[in-house]
Every structure is written in structure tokens, then in C-alpha cells.
Amino acid sequence: MTVRKIQAGDIVSRIFYIRGKKVMLDSDLASVYGVETKVLNQAVKRNLKRFPDDFFFQLTNEEWNSLRSQIVTFEVLPYDHRPLAGK
């Protein structure tokens, strides 16, 4: 296993406020752990009992569009779905 050094600023810049909670998008969290987004989401779904009920939620279209409009870099990400957010 390769250990990657993660800077605090890298994490902080990926935290957003959605529904009054601090959250990270599934793709950002997967990147922190060095796995594909699909792999992270599958692991969470297989182990739902280990997480609080509100650990992950699907962004609404309005939330996703609002977030994308605020952060130009999202325009180039290969999202074909609304991402999950985790707190």
C-alpha cells in the first residue's frame, strides 16, 4: 500500500456546505483514499450498517446545478450523474 501525503488545504478546499452540513463529494472523498468513486460507493453500500443513516445523500438537481455554477472546475469533471455527498 502506497502512503500519500495529504495537505490540510487539499481537504478543506473540497468541503462544501449543503443542507446546512459540511460535506465532501463522493469523488473527492474517493480521491483522498486513493480509490475510484465507484469503489467507494460500492463499499459504503455493502456496509451501510457501519454508517449513520445520514452519512451519504444524493444531491438534488438544484443542489448539483448550484454547486457546479459556483465552481467552474466542476464543468470539466466527467459527471454524468448527480454525485453523492457525505458528511
C-alpha positions, 0 to 999 in steps of 0.5 A, spaced: 500 500 500 502 506 497 502 512 503 500 519 500 501 525 503 495 529 504 495 537 505 490 540 510 488 545 504 487 539 499 481 537 504 478 543 506 478 546 499 473 540 497 468 541 503 462 544 501 456 546 505 449 543 503 443 542 507 446 546 512 452 540 513 459 540 511 460 535 506 465 532 501 463 529 494 463 522 493 469 523 488 473 527 492 472 523 498 474 517 493 480 521 491 483 522 498 483 514 499 486 513 493 480 509 490 475 510 484 468 513 486 465 507 484 469 503 489 467 507 494 460 507 493 460 500 492 463 499 499 459 504 503 453 500 500 455 493 502 456 496 509 451 501 510 450 498 517 457 501 519 454 508 517 449 513 520 443 513 516 445 520 514 452 519 512 451 519 504 445 523 500 444 524 493 444 531 491 438 534 488 438 537 481 438 544 484 443 542 489 448 539 483 446 545 478 448 550 484 454 547 486 457 546 479 455 554 477 459 556 483 465 552 481 467 552 474 472 546 475 466 542 476 464 543 468 470 539 466 469 533 471 466 527 467 459 527 471 454 524 468 450 523 474 448 527 480 454 525 485 453 523 492 455 527 498 457 525 505 458 528 511 
